[in-house]
Amino acid sequence: MAVSVREVAALAGVSLGTVSNVLNRPEKVAPDTVARVQDAIDRLGFIRNDSARQLRAGRSSTIGLIVLDASNPFFTDLARGAEDAAAEEGLAVLVGNSDESTRRERTYVDLFEERRVAGLLISPAGDDLSRLERLQRNGTAVVLVDRLADARTFSSVSVDDVAGGRIAATHLIERGHRHLAFVGGPFTIRQVADRFAGASEAASRSGALIEVIETGSLTVAEGRRVGEAIERRPAADRPDAVFAANDLLAVGLEQAFIMRGAVRVPEDIALIGYDDIAFAEATVVPLTSVRQPSHEIGSRAIALLTRQIGQVSAGETVAFEQVRFDPELVVRAST
């Protein structure tokens, strides 16, 4: 059973108010009394309930971060960037993984609202942002990450994914590939849809064919499944280049091609991913990828969030801001 403040006060022989002052305003208490209360705290193993205290005060020193896929190193790096920047502001980051599920996302949004976090960073799993709009109307700052927001409703930090898709497809087309496949999904994830839109635009301009192979998730396992299906096709029916919506899919595709041995990368099928995670350079055939500045996305999102928290606290009108980075092509052996 948790030790109460009342028990600390009884052991130290002081009032509840004195214990509260020792915990929150020790400069107001005589040094010997502080020592006596601290000794009681140590002996009893008392742990202060900061969340309850913050709820009573209507404020918090924590922020929430909801990512699409915690197993994806891109989001791990993004979270690290947010955590590093938040620590400099005296804030702690609580991370939730929606696993690309709108249902799980709603659960985390509701949980963070109940905890009255100071603000929320989120990479939405879908296009229904009504819960986030309600959260913001109720005074909680919200910033979208890895997703461009409507400038009238949210601040955001993102990469131009349409441009990234265009860059990837153009790179393949310039190397002479005419039958491209886009592998990714579900298309309810805005980033997937935007990356395909850019690739489709580049293919249309050049007259190249681009087929769509939609996946149920953005994982290595899904990449392997698709790779095995492509490998089973007659050689004449296979694409000569594949653009995967993220690096995890691309890693799975490469594994399938290499393990089964019927498809050589890049001789038979060129392969390009997206995100440029650390694993991209370490694959058997180093992976060409479209780089996103993941750590910087996280840190810039914290800067926007803390600015918005300050505006809300001061009763000022929130000035929404969109930070958008340009993607960068990193060419390696897979193309």
Secondary structure, DSSP 8 states (H G I E B T S, - for coil): ----HHHHHHHHT--HHHHHHHHH-GGGS-HHHHHHHHHHHHHHT----HHHHHHHHT--SEEEEEES-TTSHHHHHHHHHHHHHHHHTT-EEEEEE-TT-HHHHHHHHHHHHHTT-SEEEE--SSS--HHHHHHHHTT-EEEEESS---TTT-EEEEE-HHHHHHHHHHHHHHTT--EEEEEE--TTSHHHHHHHHHHHHHHHHHT-EEEEEE-SSSSHHHHHHHHHHHHHS-GGGS-SEEEESSHHHHHHHHHHHHHH-SS-TTTT-EEEEEE--HHHHHSSS--EEEE--HHHHHHHHHHHHHHHHHHHHTT------EEEE--EEE--TT-
